[in-house]
Amino acid sequence: MIGFEIFVFGLLGVVLFRKRNVLGLVFGLLAGYVLYGFALPYQIMTHDYYYLMLIPIIAIYLSPIARLVLESSAQSLIARIAMALILLFAVSAQLWNVRADLDRRDYHAEIKGWEQLGELLPESGEFIALTHSYGFRLKYYSWIDAQVWPYQIDLRVMQLSGADTFDFSNEFNARTVSSDYFLITHFAEFDQQPELKQILRNQYHVLDEGDGYLLFDLTQEIQ
């Protein structure tokens, strides 16, 4: 998220803080982050957005180093100009990398696919879905507010938290009691849950199937 070198410089910056009350804030932020990590140990290792709050913490830690640089260049116009040019170069390089990354990945076709999916699916009825991004793409682009079936990683978290073994049959009956359709768009997850695949394939008719989706009719069981 921030790079190991920046993290090390941030820790070095802690040594340069002068006021005792500021040190309390500095170490308090770090202690809070560590406790936060203990509270969410699995998520913080698997999802990088769980440690976004580390960015402002490190920014505070870097402030003494920035002060030293500014103070050392305050007496020289050439040094100030050189520092400004270096910072401008660093920011421009990062902006270019972001632009190049976005240019390599064109998501317009995916957006169109989600919009078309919303037009193809039944207009009435309740959905449960094994879909991408916990259903947010489906909801935003297709206007379908579906109940989301858990991912394999969610089942893993349940297991690590000490919960009993996930009973697919009981969970399926409980989660689909008010649903009319089971939508699949995340086929990688579908393949990782053979028990779910077996229930759907053996007990329910496929109502519709197309490019990137599979729709089961939960109101019609296979006799």
N, C-alpha and C positions, 0 to 999 in steps of 0.2 A: 504493500500500500504506500509506504513512504520511502522504502529503500534502506538497506542496512547502514549505509554510510551516514545518511541523514539522522538515523536513530542514534548512532554513536556520537555524532556532533551535538545532538540534543542533550545526551547524557553529560557530555563535557560542559555544555552550557550551564548545567545545574551547579557545577562547582563555582561558577563565576557570579552567582547571585550573592548579593551583599547583605540584604536586609533579612533579619531572622523571621519576621512575619511572612515575607514572601516565600521563604523556604518552606514554611508550614503549608502554604497553598500548593507549592510545587510538589512536595512529597505526598500531600493529601490527594492530589489528582492522580499520581501514579499508583498510590495504594488503592484508590477507588477503582482504577482500571483493572488492577490485578484481581480485586474481589469480584468485579464484574465478569472477568474471565473464568473465575472459579464457579460462578453462578451459571454460566452458559459454556461449559467446557467443550462440548461437542460442536455446537453451532459456531463458536468463534474459530474453530479449526477448519471448518468446512465452508463457511460463508464469509467472504472478506468484508462485507458491509457491517458485520458485527463489531469491527474495530475501527470504524470511521472516526469515533471520538478521539482516537489516538492522534489524529492530524492536528487539531487545535492544541492538544497537550504538548506535542513536539514543537509546534510553532512558538509556544511560550518558552519552552526550554532553549530554543535557538536565539531568543531575544538578547541575551547578554553578549553572544558572539556578534550579532548584528550591531550592537552598541559599540563594541570595540572596533569593528570595521569602520563604522561611521565616524567615530572619534579620531581614528588614526588618519582618515582621509580628509578631515575637516580643514586642515591647514594647507592643503594642496589642491588647487583647481584641477590640475592634470590627473591627480589620483581620483577625484570625484568623477571626472568625465570618464576615466577608464573603468571605474566601478559601474557607472551607469551603462556603459556599452556592454560590459560583461553580463550584467543582469538582463539587459535587453536581448542579448544573444541567447541566454539560457531560456528566457520566457518564449522567445520566437521559436527556438528549437522544439520546445515542448508543444507549442501550439501546432507546429507543422506535423509532429508525430501524431497528435490527436486527429488532425485533418486527414492525414494519410490513412490512419486506421479506419476512420469513418468512410473514407472513399473506397477502401477495399471491401467493405461490407455494405451491400445494398439491401435494405430491408423492405423496399417498396413492394416486391412480389409477395413477401410474407403478409404484409398488411392487407393487400388485395385478397389473399387467400382466406384470411380470417373474415373479411367482409363478405366474401362469397359464401363462406360456410354459414354465416348468419342467415343468408337468404335461402339456403338449401334445407336447413333444419326446420322441423315443425314449429309453427308459431305458437301453439298452445301446448301445455303440459310442463311438468317439472323435470329438470335434468340433474343427473349426477354425472360427473366427468372425471376421467383420468386425463388431465390436460396440462399444458405448459404453464409455468409461472403461477401455479396455484389458482388458475382460472382467470387471472387478471387480463390476459390477452383476449380470451374468449368474451369476457364481460365488456371490455373497452371497445373492441372492434366489431364483435358480433352481436352485442347487446343481449347476451344470454347469461343470466345470473345463476350459475350452476353450483350445486353442492360439490365439493372437491373430494375425490377419493385420495387417501394418503399415498405418498410416494414411498419407495423403498427406504429412503433415508429417514422418513418419519417413523416407519416401523422399527428402524434401528434405534432411534431415540427412545421410543417406548420401551424397547428391550433393555437399553442401558439404564433407564430410569427405574428398572425393577418391576415393570408391569408384566403381567402374565403373557404367555405366548399369544400372538395375534391369531384369533380364530376367524378365518376368512368367511366361513359359512355364517356364523352368528353375526359378525360385523356387517356382512353384505345384507343380511335380512334387516338389521337394525338401521342401516344407513339408507337403504333403498325403499323403505316402507312407504314413503310419500312421493317417490319418483316414478315417472313414466318412461324415461329413456336413460340409457347409460351410454355416454359419449366417450369415445377413445380418440385422442389426437396425439398422445405421447406414447408412441409404440415401443420406444426403448424401455420405458417403465412397464408397459404392458407385458413385454417379454420377460421382465425380471420378476413378475408376479404370476407364476404358472397356476396357482390356486384360483386366482381371480379369473384368469383366462379360461380355466376349465369350467368354472361355474357359468360364465356367460356363454361360452360356446355350446355347452351341453344342455343348458336349460332355457335359453332365450333365442328368439329369431333375430336375425340381422335385418333391421328395417331399411337401412341404407348404408352404402359404402362408396367411398370416393377417394380422390387424391388427398391423402393426409387425414382422413377421418374414418371412423367406423361407428355406426349407431345401432345399438341393441334396443329392442322394444321390450320393456319390462312388464308390459300389460299382457303379453302373449307368451306363455310358457310352451316349450316343446312338449308335446304329449308322448 
